[in-house]
Amino acid sequence: MPPPPSAIPKEKRASNGVINKGGDAPPGEARYTIQLASLELASQAEKMSNGLVERGFPAYFYDVKVKGKTYYRVRCGRFATKKEAEAFAEKLKKEAGVKGFVTRL
């Protein structure tokens, strides 16, 4: 059973009510994710995230402040190892046409 929304920090709900939590690894084991975009508008991040979720990818977005400006980072999946994340990044590139980079959680 997935954790309640309050247990998922900073993540947003998709407009269809689905929590864009993503992830193959259990929360305690997740160390890596794939960052797909850093956007200035929440609506753009939500649209991108929702599109990926509708296609079956575990996408999510959250806000971050950088030098006083808010950005919305779109990420996909949670992985225990960098190798797993890199393999999934290739899958995203091939199946969704979206390039991203592996980053630590």
N, C-alpha and C positions, 0 to 999 in steps of 0.2 A: 504494500500500500504506500503511495507517495506521501511525503510529508505535507502537513498543512501549509497554506500560503505563508503564514506568519513565520514558519521555520526556514523559509527561503529568502535570505536577505537581499533587498534591493531589486528583486526580480519583478517583472510585470506580468499581468494577465493578458493573454491574447484577447482580441475583441470578441471571440466566440466563447470566452470563459475558460478556455484551457490554460493551465499554467505552463508557461514555456520554461520548464525546468531542465530539460535535456539530461543526458547522461547515461552512460553504460555502467560506470563505476558507482558503487555505493558512496554516499556523501563523505564518509570518513576516509575513504580510499582514493577519492578523486584528487589528482594533482595537476592535471593539464586540461586545457580546453582549446578550441579553435576560435580565434577572433576573425570575424568576417568584415566588420565595418565599425567605424566610429563616426557617428553622424551628429549634426547640430540640432536636428528636429526629432522629437520623440515620435511624431507621426510616421516619419520615414523609417525609423528603427522598428516600430510596431508593424508596419506594412511588410518590411523585409522578413522579420521574425515570423509573422503569421503565414507568409507565403511558404517559408521553409517547413513550418510545423504542418501545414496542410499537405505538404508533399512527404511527410513522415520523418522529417529530420528534427532532432531534439534542439531546436533553436530557442534562444531567450535573449532579452536585452535588459540593460540596467543603466542608470545614470552615474556619471563620474564628473567631478570638478577638476579641471586642469587650469591652473593660473587664473582662477576666478570665473572660468567659462564652463558651462555644462555641455557635456557630450553624452551621447547614447551609444554604448557599445553593444554590437550584435555579436553574440557568440553561439557556438553550437557544440553540444556534448560535454561530457565530463569523463576523463579517462585516468586510469591508474598509472599508465606509463606513457612516456613521450612517443614510443613506437606505435602504440595503439592510436594516439591522437594523429600522428603523421599519416597512418593508413586511412583514417577516417577523413582527413583533409583531402587526400587523393580521391576518395569516393565522392565527396562533396563537389570537387572540381569536375569530375567526370559526369556525375548524375544530375547535378544542379547548375553546373556552369559557374560556381562561386568559388573564388580563390580566397584563401585565408592563411593565417599563420598560427602555429602552435605557440601557446603561451601558458605560463603557470597560473594556477588559480590562487 
